[in-house]
Amino acid sequence: MITTEIPQFLQELEEHFNAAMISNDVERIAECITDDWLLVTPEAGPVPRGLLSRRP
């Protein structure tokens, strides 16, 4: 089995993104994603970046 250590900067990016998602802060999340980003959930299906700011 080959194991590769994940570079520190990728771990930090992942932690930053997870913290933004947990905070449910649209501005923090927007800092972490690209214009073509897409979240896929079982409840809502594909959710493009543009729908993040249109929460009910």
C-alpha positions, 0 to 999 in steps of 0.5 A: 500500500502506498501512502502519501501525505497531504500537503499542509496547504491543502489541509488548511484550505480544507479546514477553511472551507469546512469552517465556512460551510459549518458557519453557514455564512454565504460570504465566507463560503464564497471566498472558498469556491470558484464561479463554476463550483457545484454542491451536490446533495441528496436533498436538493441535488445540484446547487450552483454557487449562484443559489447560495445567496438565495436561501429561503 
